[in-house]
Amino acid sequence: MAREQFGICAEPSLHGYYLLFNVLDDNNDYIRQALSRLPALFDKYADRFSESNLTGVIAIGSNYWDELFPQARPKYLQPFSEVSCDDRIAPAVNYDLYIEVRSDRADVNHIVAGKVCALLADSVDLVEQIRGFRFLDGRDLTGFVDGTENPKGRHRRDVALVHAEDDDRFSSGSYLHIQRYRHNLNHWNTLEVKEQEDVFARTKVDNEEYTSENKPHTSHTKRTSLKNEQGESIEILRQSMPYGDMKLQGLFFVSYCRSPEPFNLMLKSMIIGDENGNFDHMLKYTQAETGAAFFAPSLNILAELMKVEDDS
């Protein structure tokens, strides 16, 4: 039975370090070897700093997958498609590799991220690195709780991990989408609290969701709380974290799912909106500056990468 990467469904951490790489030419064999060794590296430092609750995730970009693992491809893996409407845009940026390091200690994350970069060495270009942090009781920098609709308990695995009946070859893997949002907090903070609450359709302090009849069609909750034809909730597992300093602030959005379709539907609902043109008014106060699609394979597939190298 395939074993998932533990970091996919892990509970929220206090600190995150997100590394995005592009692979340099003719380094695929080395990358296969390095990626197959990363789970053991994560385990080593998770044991060494056991109180930090360290987890890691390794994911491969949609555009790079066929080079790295030419034998087979996850059934629904597709490049991130740019979505735009009027002045709202979700851009697509190409990355080959995504490495997520999360724990309750920023120093441990720094150590492990450094070991990851040292292992990948000159075979990659580190395109972007984001340090995320838990803000208050799991809130975004807007002051609202983030990820309230996340699945709980064992249901997290049902939502986030590919089921064997859907794609047996890649079961226990996960479709990953990332976007780095940059907030305009100066603009946001000009709103009265009730105006901010109407944007989310939640109360700010108590995090109570508006009743259905009181939700504006332009609210973030309305635009992302979707249902399928059977009336069932369409879900993703969010592992997002705020990031920033005194100049730039935002949210590093991370979602895992057994299929890419839920994320794609939510993004289109936010940007394009419904048949009446109701889009997510949170987009008046934040802008996605990146967007990419990856697949986070099972530990079994990561172990197979060494065999790909041996057979090449």
Summary of the structure (lengths in Angstrom):
residues: 312
radius of gyration: 19.3
end to end distance: 26.2
largest distance: 62.4
contacts: 1009
relative contact order: 0.22
helix: 34%
strand: 25%
